[in-house]
Amino acid sequence: MRTRSILFGILVAFVSMISIHAQTPVSKKKILVAYFSHSGNTRFVANQIKNATGGDIFEIQSVKPYPQDYQTVVDQAKREINSNYKPALKTKISNIGQYDVIFIGSPNWWSTIAPPVATFLSSYNLEGKTIVPFMTHEGTRMGHSVLDIKKLCPKSTVLEGLPIRGGDVGRSRSDVEKWLRKLELEK
């Protein structure tokens, strides 16, 4: 009989804890949307993600801007990527530790992230963070950017990325929202 009383007491305490826990709101994950945009396409998608998640937004900018001429920027990007060059950035985030989830956006340059994004990812301790890549492209989708991000952030969890064709960014809202629902990261 005593064993039943003890078990009943444990059961009552457990049920009480569950009901108290169920009434306590679960804290929302703190989200950052960081992006580099050369033509404006990645900025457009970053703002869609910011609006759908309620996260903070941060534009990654290199100290020395990239040329506007298409062929010149293509050639420069190829040289920088092939040499693992990481350009200096204009601004930094002083409180990166407060974020649980970091969306990272980039144009697809030579099947990977743009060098300023590589600088950003390697400038912070992102251990334990969830990294969510998104890319704008003109046919190469994500390329090998996810693998490259995993190399730069080996102690982070890298989720499924979203590729958006540059010419389709104006019509990408439903794709962005569907992706965020799938990842359970919408507000």
The 8 nearest C-alpha neighbors of each residue, nearest first, counted from 0:
[[1, 3, 2, 4, 5, 6, 7, 8],
 [0, 2, 4, 3, 5, 6, 7, 8],
 [3, 1, 5, 0, 4, 6, 7, 8],
 [4, 2, 6, 0, 1, 5, 7, 8],
 [5, 3, 7, 1, 2, 6, 8, 0],
 [4, 6, 8, 2, 7, 3, 9, 1],
 [7, 5, 3, 9, 8, 4, 10, 2],
 [6, 8, 10, 4, 5, 9, 3, 11],
 [9, 7, 5, 11, 6, 10, 4, 12],
 [8, 10, 6, 12, 7, 11, 13, 5],
 [9, 11, 7, 13, 8, 12, 6, 14],
 [12, 10, 8, 14, 13, 9, 15, 7],
 [13, 11, 15, 9, 10, 14, 8, 16],
 [12, 14, 10, 16, 15, 11, 9, 17],
 [15, 13, 17, 11, 16, 12, 10, 18],
 [16, 14, 12, 18, 13, 17, 11, 19],
 [15, 17, 13, 19, 14, 18, 20, 12],
 [18, 16, 20, 14, 15, 19, 21, 13],
 [17, 19, 21, 15, 20, 16, 14, 22],
 [20, 18, 16, 22, 21, 17, 15, 23],
 [19, 21, 17, 23, 22, 18, 16, 24],
 [22, 20, 18, 19, 23, 17, 24, 16],
 [21, 23, 19, 20, 24, 18, 17, 25],
 [24, 22, 20, 21, 25, 19, 18, 26],
 [25, 23, 26, 22, 21, 20, 27, 19],
 [24, 26, 27, 23, 21, 20, 22, 28],
 [27, 25, 24, 28, 29, 23, 99, 20],
 [26, 28, 25, 29, 24, 186, 30, 99],
 [27, 29, 99, 30, 26, 100, 98, 184],
 [28, 30, 98, 99, 27, 100, 54, 97],
 [31, 29, 54, 100, 98, 101, 99, 28],
 [30, 32, 55, 101, 54, 56, 33, 102],
 [31, 33, 102, 56, 101, 55, 57, 103],
 [34, 32, 57, 103, 58, 56, 102, 31],
 [33, 35, 104, 58, 59, 103, 105, 36],
 [34, 36, 59, 105, 58, 104, 60, 116],
 [37, 35, 41, 39, 42, 38, 105, 34],
 [36, 38, 39, 35, 106, 65, 40, 41],
 [37, 39, 40, 36, 41, 42, 67, 106],
 [38, 40, 42, 36, 41, 37, 43, 44],
 [41, 39, 43, 42, 38, 165, 168, 44],
 [40, 42, 36, 44, 43, 39, 135, 45],
 [43, 41, 45, 39, 40, 44, 36, 46],
 [42, 44, 40, 46, 41, 45, 39, 47],
 [43, 45, 47, 41, 46, 42, 48, 40],
 [46, 44, 42, 48, 47, 43, 41, 49],
 [45, 47, 49, 43, 48, 44, 50, 42],
 [46, 48, 44, 50, 45, 49, 51, 43],
 [49, 47, 51, 45, 46, 50, 52, 44],
 [48, 50, 46, 54, 52, 53, 47, 51],
 [49, 51, 47, 53, 48, 52, 46, 54],
 [50, 52, 48, 49, 185, 53, 47, 186],
 [53, 51, 185, 186, 54, 49, 50, 48],
 [52, 54, 50, 49, 51, 186, 55, 30],
 [55, 53, 30, 49, 31, 52, 32, 56],
 [54, 56, 31, 32, 30, 49, 53, 57],
 [55, 57, 32, 31, 33, 49, 54, 58],
 [58, 56, 33, 32, 59, 34, 55, 31],
 [59, 57, 34, 33, 35, 60, 56, 36],
 [58, 60, 35, 34, 57, 33, 115, 61],
 [61, 59, 88, 89, 58, 35, 62, 115],
 [60, 62, 88, 63, 89, 87, 64, 115],
 [63, 61, 89, 88, 87, 64, 60, 86],
 [62, 64, 61, 65, 87, 86, 88, 60],
 [65, 63, 61, 62, 66, 60, 67, 37],
 [64, 66, 72, 67, 63, 37, 61, 75],
 [67, 65, 72, 68, 71, 64, 69, 75],
 [66, 68, 69, 65, 72, 71, 37, 38],
 [67, 69, 71, 66, 70, 72, 73, 65],
 [70, 68, 72, 71, 67, 73, 66, 74],
 [69, 71, 73, 72, 68, 74, 75, 67],
 [70, 72, 74, 68, 73, 69, 75, 66],
 [71, 73, 75, 69, 74, 70, 66, 76],
 [74, 72, 70, 76, 71, 75, 69, 77],
 [75, 73, 77, 71, 72, 76, 70, 78],
 [74, 76, 72, 78, 77, 73, 71, 79],
 [77, 75, 79, 73, 78, 74, 72, 80],
 [76, 78, 74, 80, 75, 79, 81, 73],
 [79, 77, 75, 81, 76, 80, 82, 74],
 [80, 78, 84, 76, 82, 77, 81, 83],
 [79, 81, 83, 77, 82, 78, 76, 84],
 [82, 80, 78, 79, 83, 77, 84, 76],
 [81, 83, 79, 84, 80, 78, 77, 85],
 [84, 82, 80, 81, 79, 85, 114, 78],
 [85, 83, 79, 82, 80, 86, 114, 81],
 [84, 86, 118, 114, 115, 83, 117, 87],
 [87, 85, 115, 61, 84, 88, 118, 114],
 [86, 88, 62, 61, 85, 89, 118, 115],
 [87, 89, 61, 62, 60, 90, 86, 115],
 [90, 88, 62, 61, 60, 87, 91, 59],
 [91, 89, 88, 92, 60, 59, 61, 62],
 [90, 92, 93, 89, 88, 119, 59, 122],
 [93, 91, 94, 95, 90, 57, 123, 96],
 [92, 94, 95, 91, 96, 90, 97, 123],
 [93, 95, 96, 92, 97, 98, 91, 123],
 [96, 94, 97, 98, 92, 93, 123, 125],
 [97, 95, 94, 98, 99, 125, 124, 93],
 [96, 98, 95, 94, 99, 29, 30, 31],
 [99, 97, 29, 96, 30, 100, 95, 31],
 [98, 100, 29, 128, 28, 30, 129, 97],
 [101, 99, 129, 30, 98, 128, 130, 31],
 [102, 100, 31, 130, 32, 30, 131, 103],
 [101, 103, 131, 32, 132, 130, 33, 31],
 [102, 104, 132, 33, 34, 131, 101, 133],
 [105, 103, 34, 133, 134, 132, 35, 33],
 [106, 104, 134, 35, 112, 34, 113, 41],
 [105, 107, 135, 134, 136, 108, 41, 113],
 [106, 108, 136, 111, 110, 112, 134, 135],
 [109, 107, 110, 111, 113, 106, 112, 76],
 [108, 110, 111, 107, 77, 76, 80, 142],
 [111, 109, 142, 108, 107, 143, 139, 144],
 [112, 110, 144, 107, 108, 143, 109, 142],
 [113, 111, 144, 107, 105, 108, 116, 114],
 [112, 114, 116, 115, 108, 105, 106, 111],
 [113, 115, 117, 116, 85, 118, 112, 80],
 [116, 114, 118, 117, 113, 86, 61, 119],
 [117, 115, 119, 118, 114, 113, 120, 112],
 [116, 118, 114, 120, 115, 119, 121, 85],
 [119, 117, 115, 85, 121, 116, 120, 122],
 [118, 120, 116, 122, 117, 121, 115, 123],
 [121, 119, 117, 122, 118, 116, 123, 151],
 [120, 122, 118, 119, 123, 151, 117, 152],
 [123, 121, 119, 120, 118, 124, 117, 91],
 [124, 122, 121, 125, 120, 119, 95, 126],
 [123, 125, 126, 122, 121, 96, 152, 120],
 [126, 124, 128, 123, 155, 127, 152, 154],
 [127, 125, 154, 155, 128, 124, 152, 153],
 [126, 128, 155, 154, 125, 129, 156, 99],
 [129, 127, 155, 99, 125, 126, 100, 130],
 [128, 130, 100, 156, 155, 157, 101, 99],
 [131, 129, 157, 101, 102, 100, 156, 158],
 [130, 132, 102, 158, 157, 103, 160, 101],
 [133, 131, 160, 103, 102, 104, 130, 161],
 [132, 134, 161, 104, 160, 162, 103, 105],
 [135, 133, 162, 105, 106, 104, 107, 163],
 [134, 136, 106, 163, 165, 164, 41, 162],
 [137, 135, 164, 107, 165, 140, 138, 106],
 [136, 138, 164, 165, 139, 135, 140, 166],
 [137, 139, 140, 136, 164, 165, 163, 135],
 [138, 140, 142, 136, 137, 141, 110, 107],
 [139, 141, 162, 138, 142, 136, 163, 134],
 [142, 140, 162, 144, 134, 143, 139, 110],
 [143, 141, 110, 144, 140, 139, 111, 107],
 [144, 142, 146, 111, 145, 110, 141, 147],
 [143, 145, 111, 147, 146, 142, 112, 141],
 [146, 144, 148, 147, 143, 149, 141, 132],
 [147, 145, 149, 144, 148, 143, 150, 151],
 [146, 148, 144, 150, 145, 149, 143, 151],
 [149, 147, 145, 151, 150, 146, 152, 144],
 [148, 150, 152, 146, 153, 147, 151, 145],
 [151, 149, 147, 148, 153, 152, 146, 145],
 [150, 152, 148, 149, 121, 153, 147, 120],
 [153, 151, 149, 155, 150, 154, 148, 125],
 [154, 152, 149, 150, 155, 151, 126, 156],
 [153, 155, 126, 152, 127, 156, 125, 128],
 [156, 154, 127, 128, 126, 152, 153, 129],
 [155, 157, 129, 130, 128, 158, 154, 127],
 [156, 158, 130, 129, 131, 155, 149, 159],
 [159, 157, 131, 160, 130, 156, 129, 132],
 [160, 158, 131, 161, 157, 132, 182, 145],
 [159, 161, 132, 133, 131, 158, 162, 141],
 [160, 162, 133, 134, 163, 132, 159, 178],
 [161, 163, 134, 140, 141, 133, 135, 160],
 [164, 162, 135, 134, 165, 136, 168, 161],
 [163, 165, 136, 167, 137, 135, 166, 168],
 [166, 164, 135, 136, 167, 168, 137, 40],
 [165, 167, 164, 168, 137, 169, 40, 163],
 [166, 168, 164, 170, 165, 169, 171, 163],
 [169, 167, 171, 170, 165, 166, 40, 163],
 [170, 168, 167, 171, 172, 166, 43, 44],
 [169, 171, 168, 167, 172, 173, 174, 166],
 [172, 170, 168, 174, 173, 169, 167, 175],
 [171, 173, 175, 174, 170, 176, 47, 169],
 [172, 174, 176, 175, 171, 177, 170, 178],
 [175, 173, 177, 171, 172, 176, 178, 170],
 [174, 176, 172, 178, 173, 177, 171, 179],
 [175, 177, 173, 179, 178, 174, 180, 172],
 [176, 178, 180, 174, 179, 175, 173, 181],
 [179, 177, 181, 175, 176, 180, 174, 182],
 [178, 180, 182, 176, 184, 181, 185, 177],
 [181, 179, 183, 177, 182, 178, 185, 176],
 [180, 182, 178, 179, 183, 177, 184, 176],
 [181, 183, 179, 180, 184, 178, 185, 158],
 [184, 182, 180, 181, 179, 185, 178, 186],
 [185, 183, 179, 182, 180, 52, 186, 181],
 [186, 184, 52, 179, 51, 180, 183, 176],
 [185, 52, 51, 53, 184, 183, 50, 27]]
